[in-house]
């Protein structure tokens, strides 16, 4: 990390010291969940801040120290900069009480958390969606709680694609190179002070990678990068794109993540007590740890597997078959062959690790199966997903009844400071107890929402809603300009949407099972709802489809092209290039968050949890987290929690329920106003949602659960039961 600058008073700050202080703040992603520091960077140049995707390093590089000092004097920023630097230093040097009290043996043997993507902030584009954002929130809460923790991922030089819609409304993908010098990445160095590189042997030759480090509060995130000398040209491009390429690219990426990640930790002198494999992408890591035990300690393969599995925590994230990576045996032998040789196991034994039926030569090699077989602590990410996962993988334990399948659940949560609008935080600060932010994962503190004046809560929500609409209008007008549309179209985009209308948001990956077009099941009925002049309703859509998902792209096209249909009168809009920034605006400003996947295919979902923090109400199928959150007074449910064996009938039922709930509950409750113009029943539901759900579905609670139920026992500490199914 950049050396910490000397503490000086405002009057003593030289231009160079001031610049170093600002860069010190920018090089630790701690700033990204502290509104006062975000506002500090924004105040340096609000226009460039927005144009640079809120990247403080890129922004600071446009300033000379002298110009920065002049701007800081103009905006009276000296004391704010000093105060922020002091707070960051205190944060880094202070161990929170929760971590000191509850992490026990992890202090000497930290958790090593592997994930294929990390969504920390839009300025570090190494994520695609929900899995990455969940991983980022996990890391941030581990930092906040003081859990001894390191994270391992890959650095994607082109990240995930940027999305643009063409004149026909069809998704087009564009990849952009990330300038490392504009990110907080630094070379990771070993004990000798030299940059760390690793190498992996395959049947086709060696694969090399360098290691970067990103500071995320108290946590170090290590990222492997294959763009190094010594690699073949195709291998230098191996980590260029997230979820790009063919099966060969994917298995080599996962080899780097798992095997390379474990090698990198060893080179860095990090000795984990726990290996947390977040999804099957990193399952090869457990095999490398087994190899280390065989090589270093002389254990047999079976003994090493038994001990390493005790240290390994595996999280599965999807009940959708396509979400589980599978490889043919030739690819596996090509890439794991040298490791297999060192393990002293046969080809058949290696393949058996990735098969439900080890002797079935026709079964492909599944990374989720590897993760489940090489771990003794496995969990799904919601209660319902736990049940589905036990049923899905029951054949791995043929002698056990479903209730005894060893897959528990820890329901996902969100990092509150990253997703809570600062306007809402100011509201909470006024009405919650002092230092309430240190108790975000506890239920009692959130009950104070019921002491907030309903009018004040409603005013704050409407302020955020207006900010959302302003953001959407800017994005839509920019989309029109890029497509070369007329000035009339650009001007219309600048004025789209009604700040007084019920505003419903839908934003997520456009996979077909998420049914983004369910709303259009009966267009005539939808139009009756949208065109009610007394009680108008409007929808904001956003999301990307995987480049190879043609049906998902067609969903996007159908929704985006509704802007050409005069019957909808700008009541449905599509915002391009969904990312953390777009998500942040949507979850902070919508009245209702819509989620209508085909149950039970939504493992958890976290976007609706983000809306809860900001007063948005959920309208969702009883799937994932909402199946355990909805109580009748804190939002709205689509359907009754059942599904038909026929997808066609399920879709028809759920569409009917969606329309009925909108017409009979959501719209009437929103527009039922008292003499002061307040929707009292609606506001009461907002309070019930915040008070009952914000703490329960926080990442702090989630990481606490992992620590007590999985991490500490895996490291050899006092056992604590995992939340049951």
RAHU-V225386 format. One record per pair of residues at least 12 apart in sequence whose C-alpha atoms are under 7 Angstrom apart, sorted by sequence separation. I is the first residue (numbers start at 1). J is the second residue. D is the distance in Angstrom with one decimal. If there is no record, write none. Layout:
I,J,D / I,J,D
This chain:
5,17,6.8 / 161,173,5.6 / 162,174,5.0 / 197,209,5.6 / 198,210,6.5 / 211,223,5.6 / 212,224,6.4 / 226,238,6.2 / 354,366,4.9 / 390,402,6.3 / 669,681,6.5 / 670,682,5.9 / 708,720,5.9 / 709,721,5.3 / 710,722,6.9 / 119,132,4.6 / 120,133,6.6 / 161,174,5.4 / 162,175,6.1 / 197,210,4.3 / 211,224,4.6 / 226,239,5.9 / 354,367,6.3 / 356,369,6.7 / 432,445,6.9 / 477,490,4.9 / 560,573,6.6 / 669,682,5.9 / 709,722,4.6 / 118,132,4.2 / 119,133,4.1 / 161,175,4.9 / 196,210,6.1 / 197,211,6.1 / 210,224,5.8 / 211,225,6.2 / 225,239,6.2 / 239,253,6.7 / 290,304,5.4 / 351,365,6.4 / 355,369,6.3 / 560,574,5.3 / 5,20,6.4 / 41,56,6.4 / 117,132,4.6 / 118,133,6.1 / 196,211,5.8 / 209,224,6.0 / 210,225,5.3 / 238,253,6.6 / 290,305,5.8 / 354,369,5.2 / 390,405,5.8 / 593,608,6.1 / 622,637,6.3 / 639,654,5.7 / 5,21,6.0 / 119,135,6.7 / 120,136,4.8 / 209,225,5.2 / 210,226,6.5 / 354,370,4.9 / 432,448,5.7 / 477,493,5.0 / 619,635,6.3 / 620,636,6.6 / 621,637,5.7 / 622,638,6.7 / 638,654,6.5 / 118,135,5.4 / 119,136,4.9 / 158,175,5.8 / 209,226,4.3 / 353,370,5.6 / 390,407,6.2 / 431,448,6.8 / 476,493,5.6 / 477,494,5.8 / 618,635,5.1 / 619,636,4.6 / 620,637,5.2 / 621,638,4.5 / 118,136,5.0 / 158,176,5.2 / 208,226,6.1 / 209,227,7.0 / 210,228,6.9 / 290,308,6.2 / 593,611,6.8 / 617,635,5.2 / 618,636,6.0 / 619,637,5.7 / 620,638,5.4 / 621,639,6.3 / 639,657,5.6 / 158,177,4.5 / 209,228,6.3 / 289,308,6.9 / 605,624,6.2 / 619,638,6.8 / 622,641,5.2 / 638,657,5.6 / 4,24,6.7 / 115,135,6.9 / 157,177,5.7 / 158,178,5.8 / 208,228,7.0 / 353,373,6.9 / 473,493,5.8 / 474,494,6.5 / 604,624,3.8 / 605,625,6.4 / 638,658,5.6 / 157,178,5.5 / 386,407,6.6 / 431,452,6.4 / 473,494,4.8 / 602,623,6.0 / 603,624,5.0 / 604,625,4.9 / 2,24,6.2 / 208,230,6.9 / 329,351,6.9 / 386,408,5.9 / 473,495,6.6 / 602,624,5.3 / 188,211,5.6 / 208,231,6.1 / 262,285,6.1 / 386,409,5.3 / 473,496,6.5 / 587,610,6.0 / 588,611,6.1 / 593,616,6.6 / 600,623,5.8 / 187,211,6.2 / 188,212,4.9 / 207,231,6.2 / 258,282,4.6 / 261,285,7.0 / 587,611,4.5 / 592,616,5.4 / 593,617,6.1 / 594,618,6.3 / 595,619,6.4 / 596,620,5.6 / 597,621,6.7 / 599,623,5.6 / 187,212,4.5 / 188,213,5.2 / 257,282,5.8 / 258,283,6.2 / 259,284,5.8 / 591,616,5.0 / 592,617,4.8 / 593,618,4.8 / 594,619,4.9 / 595,620,4.6 / 596,621,5.2 / 186,212,5.4 / 187,213,6.1 / 258,284,4.7 / 259,285,4.7 / 262,288,6.7 / 383,409,5.8 / 588,614,5.3 / 590,616,6.1 / 591,617,6.4 / 592,618,5.6 / 593,619,5.9 / 594,620,5.7 / 595,621,6.5 / 44,71,6.6 / 185,212,5.9 / 186,213,5.4 / 254,281,5.6 / 258,285,3.6 / 262,289,6.9 / 380,407,6.8 / 382,409,5.7 / 592,619,6.5 / 185,213,5.6 / 186,214,6.7 / 254,282,5.9 / 378,406,7.0 / 379,407,5.0 / 380,408,6.2 / 381,409,5.5 / 382,410,5.9 / 383,411,6.8 / 126,155,6.5 / 185,214,5.1 / 255,284,6.3 / 259,288,5.3 / 378,407,5.0 / 379,408,4.5 / 380,409,4.5 / 381,410,5.2 / 382,411,4.1 / 26,56,5.7 / 126,156,5.8 / 184,214,6.0 / 378,408,6.3 / 379,409,4.6 / 380,410,6.3 / 381,411,4.5 / 382,412,6.7 / 26,57,5.9 / 379,410,6.4 / 381,412,5.5 / 127,159,6.9 / 128,160,5.7 / 539,571,6.1 / 540,572,6.0 / 541,573,6.1 / 542,574,5.5 / 126,159,5.0 / 127,160,6.5 / 466,499,6.3 / 510,543,6.0 / 538,571,4.5 / 539,572,4.7 / 540,573,5.2 / 541,574,4.7 / 542,575,5.0 / 23,57,6.8 / 125,159,5.3 / 126,160,6.8 / 502,536,6.4 / 503,537,6.1 / 504,538,6.2 / 505,539,5.8 / 506,540,6.3 / 507,541,5.6 / 508,542,6.7 / 509,543,5.2 / 510,544,5.6 / 511,545,6.4 / 537,571,7.0 / 538,572,5.9 / 539,573,6.5 / 540,574,6.0 / 541,575,6.2 / 542,576,6.3 / 544,578,6.5 / 125,160,7.0 / 279,314,6.9 / 329,364,6.6 / 501,536,5.2 / 502,537,4.8 / 503,538,5.1 / 504,539,4.8 / 505,540,4.9 / 506,541,4.9 / 507,542,4.5 / 508,543,4.8 / 509,544,5.2 / 510,545,4.7 / 543,578,5.1 / 117,153,6.3 / 275,311,6.2 / 276,312,5.9 / 277,313,6.1 / 278,314,6.2 / 279,315,5.4 / 328,364,5.3 / 329,365,6.5 / 424,460,6.8 / 501,537,5.5 / 502,538,6.2 / 503,539,5.9 / 504,540,6.3 / 505,541,6.1 / 506,542,6.5 / 507,543,5.2 / 509,545,5.8 / 542,578,5.8 / 111,148,6.3 / 112,149,6.1 / 113,150,6.2 / 114,151,5.9 / 115,152,6.5 / 116,153,5.5 / 274,311,5.0 / 275,312,4.8 / 276,313,4.6 / 277,314,4.9 / 278,315,5.1 / 279,316,5.0 / 327,364,5.8 / 328,365,6.1 / 423,460,6.8 / 501,538,6.6 / 110,148,4.8 / 111,149,4.7 / 112,150,5.0 / 113,151,4.6 / 114,152,4.8 / 115,153,5.5 / 116,154,6.5 / 273,311,6.6 / 274,312,5.9 / 275,313,6.1 / 276,314,5.9 / 277,315,6.4 / 279,317,6.2 / 326,364,6.0 / 327,365,5.1 / 517,555,6.2 / 110,149,5.2 / 111,150,6.2 / 112,151,5.6 / 113,152,6.1 / 114,153,6.1 / 326,365,5.3 / 327,366,6.6 / 356,395,6.6 / 512,551,6.8 / 516,555,6.8 / 326,366,4.4 / 356,396,5.5 / 512,552,5.7 / 107,148,5.8 / 325,366,5.9 / 326,367,6.3 / 511,552,5.4 / 527,568,6.9 / 530,571,6.8 / 106,148,6.0 / 301,343,6.2 / 324,366,6.9 / 325,367,5.7 / 510,552,5.1 / 324,367,6.8 / 103,147,6.3 / 324,368,6.2 / 599,643,6.7 / 19,65,5.5 / 99,145,5.5 / 37,84,6.6 / 98,145,5.9 / 99,146,4.5 / 98,146,7.0 / 99,147,5.2 / 16,65,5.5 / 19,68,7.0 / 96,145,6.0 / 294,343,6.7 / 15,65,5.0 / 96,146,5.4 / 635,685,6.6 / 15,66,5.4 / 18,69,6.8 / 95,146,5.8 / 291,342,6.8 / 634,685,4.9 / 291,343,5.6 / 633,685,5.8 / 634,686,6.7 / 15,69,5.3 / 634,688,5.2 / 635,689,7.0 / 633,688,6.7 / 634,689,4.5 / 314,371,6.0 / 314,372,6.7 / 22,81,7.0 / 124,183,6.7 / 25,85,6.5 / 200,260,6.8 / 314,375,6.2 / 198,260,6.6 / 313,375,5.8 / 312,375,4.8 / 313,376,6.8 / 314,377,6.3 / 315,378,5.8 / 316,379,6.4 / 317,380,6.3 / 21,85,6.8 / 312,376,6.5 / 313,377,4.9 / 314,378,4.7 / 315,379,5.0 / 316,380,5.3 / 317,381,6.3 / 629,693,7.0 / 198,263,6.6 / 309,374,4.9 / 310,375,6.4 / 312,377,6.6 / 313,378,5.8 / 314,379,6.5 / 315,380,5.9 / 198,264,6.3 / 309,375,4.2 / 310,376,5.3 / 309,376,5.4 / 10,78,5.3 / 55,123,5.2 / 155,223,5.2 / 10,79,6.1 / 53,122,6.6 / 54,123,6.3 / 150,219,5.8 / 151,220,6.4 / 152,221,5.8 / 153,222,6.2 / 154,223,4.5 / 155,224,5.7 / 305,374,6.9 / 319,388,6.9 / 617,686,6.4 / 53,123,5.8 / 149,219,6.1 / 150,220,5.3 / 151,221,4.6 / 152,222,4.8 / 153,223,4.8 / 154,224,4.7 / 155,225,5.3 / 319,389,6.6 / 616,686,6.8 / 150,221,6.0 / 151,222,6.1 / 152,223,5.9 / 153,224,6.5 / 154,225,6.3 / 196,267,6.8 / 615,686,5.3 / 497,570,6.6 / 143,217,5.8 / 496,570,6.2 / 497,571,6.6 / 143,218,5.1 / 615,690,6.6 / 140,216,6.7 / 143,219,5.6 / 190,267,6.3 / 191,268,6.8 / 612,689,6.3 / 613,690,6.0 / 190,268,4.7 / 612,690,5.8 / 189,268,6.8 / 159,240,6.8 / 160,241,6.1 / 505,586,6.7 / 515,596,6.4 / 613,694,5.8 / 157,239,6.7 / 158,240,5.2 / 159,241,5.2 / 160,242,5.3 / 514,596,6.2 / 515,597,5.7 / 612,694,6.4 / 156,239,5.0 / 157,240,4.5 / 158,241,5.3 / 159,242,5.6 / 514,597,4.0 / 155,239,6.4 / 156,240,4.7 / 157,241,6.6 / 283,367,6.2 / 513,597,5.7 / 514,598,6.3 / 154,239,6.9 / 156,241,5.3 / 505,590,6.0 / 513,598,5.5 / 156,242,6.1 / 281,367,6.6 / 504,590,5.8 / 280,367,4.8 / 283,370,6.2 / 503,590,5.6 / 504,591,6.0 / 505,592,6.3 / 506,593,6.3 / 280,368,4.6 / 283,371,5.1 / 286,374,6.7 / 503,591,5.3 / 504,592,4.7 / 505,593,5.1 / 506,594,5.3 / 609,697,6.5 / 32,121,6.9 / 502,591,6.4 / 503,592,6.5 / 504,593,5.8 / 505,594,5.9 / 506,595,6.7 / 504,594,6.6 / 280,371,5.9 / 476,575,6.6 / 475,575,6.8 / 154,257,6.4 / 472,575,6.9 / 153,257,6.1 / 152,261,6.2 / 468,585,5.6 / 468,586,6.4 / 468,589,5.3 / 58,182,5.1 / 464,588,6.4 / 465,589,4.1 / 57,182,5.6 / 92,217,6.8 / 464,589,4.9 / 465,590,6.1 / 57,183,6.5 / 92,218,5.7 / 461,589,6.9 / 204,334,6.8 / 203,334,5.0 / 202,334,6.2 / 203,335,6.2 / 202,335,4.8 / 202,336,6.5 / 203,337,6.3 / 521,655,6.4 / 202,337,6.6 / 203,338,6.6 / 202,338,5.9 / 519,655,6.8 / 535,671,6.8 / 201,338,6.2 / 518,655,6.1 / 461,615,6.8 / 28,184,6.9 / 27,184,4.8 / 112,272,5.9 / 111,272,5.7 / 109,271,6.2 / 110,272,4.9 / 111,273,6.1 / 112,274,6.0 / 113,275,6.2 / 114,276,6.1 / 115,277,6.8 / 109,272,4.9 / 110,273,5.5 / 111,274,4.7 / 112,275,4.9 / 113,276,4.7 / 114,277,5.2 / 115,278,5.2 / 109,273,4.2 / 110,274,6.6 / 111,275,6.1 / 112,276,6.0 / 113,277,6.3 / 114,278,5.8 / 111,276,7.0 / 116,281,6.3 / 419,584,6.3 / 106,273,6.6 / 115,282,6.5 / 421,588,6.2 / 114,282,6.2 / 29,215,6.3 / 30,216,5.8 / 28,215,5.0 / 29,216,4.9 / 30,217,4.7 / 28,216,5.7 / 29,217,6.3 / 28,217,6.3 / 424,614,6.4 / 419,610,6.0 / 412,604,6.6 / 414,606,6.7 / 413,606,6.6 / 420,613,5.9 / 421,614,6.6 / 412,606,7.0 / 420,614,6.1 / 414,609,6.8 / 414,610,6.6 / 411,625,6.9 / 385,603,5.2 / 382,603,6.5 / 381,603,6.3 / 382,604,5.5 / 381,604,5.8 / 455,678,6.9 / 454,683,6.5 / 450,687,6.1 / 449,687,6.0 / 385,624,6.5 / 384,624,6.2 / 382,624,5.8 / 449,691,6.1 / 382,625,5.8 / 446,690,7.0 / 447,691,4.9 / 446,691,4.8 / 446,695,7.0 / 443,695,5.6 / 442,695,5.8 / 441,695,4.7 / 440,695,6.0 / 441,696,6.9 / 441,698,6.3 / 441,700,5.4 / 441,701,5.1 / 141,415,6.3 / 140,415,6.9 / 137,414,5.9 / 137,415,4.9 / 320,601,6.2 / 319,601,5.7 / 416,698,6.4 / 414,697,6.5 / 415,698,6.0 / 319,603,6.5 / 413,697,4.4 / 414,698,4.7 / 415,699,4.9 / 318,603,5.3 / 412,697,6.7 / 413,698,4.2 / 414,699,4.5 / 415,700,6.9 / 317,603,6.1 / 413,699,4.2 / 412,699,6.9 / 413,702,5.8 / 412,702,6.1 / 411,702,6.7 / 410,702,6.8 / 410,705,6.9 / 410,723,6.4 / 408,722,6.4 / 409,723,6.1 / 408,723,6.6 / 409,724,6.7 / 167,483,6.6 / 408,724,5.8 / 409,725,6.5 / 408,725,5.9 / 377,710,6.5 / 387,725,6.6 / 386,725,6.2 / 383,725,5.9 / 171,553,6.1 / 170,553,6.6 / 33,417,5.3 / 33,418,4.7 / 35,422,6.2 / 170,557,5.1 / 169,557,4.8 / 169,560,5.8 / 169,561,5.8 / 313,710,6.8 / 312,714,6.7 / 311,714,4.6 / 310,714,5.7 / 311,715,6.0 / 164,576,6.1 / 163,576,6.2 / 164,577,6.5 / 163,577,4.5 / 162,577,5.8 / 274,711,6.3 / 274,714,6.1 / 274,715,5.7 / 273,715,4.9 / 122,579,6.7 / 122,580,5.5 / 121,580,6.5 / 122,581,6.2 / 141,699,6.0 / 141,700,5.3 / 138,699,6.1 / 142,703,6.4 / 137,699,6.4 / 141,703,6.7 / 138,703,6.7 / 103,707,6.8 / 106,712,6.6 / 105,712,6.8 / 103,712,6.5 / 106,715,6.7 / 105,715,6.7 / 105,717,6.0 / 104,717,7.0
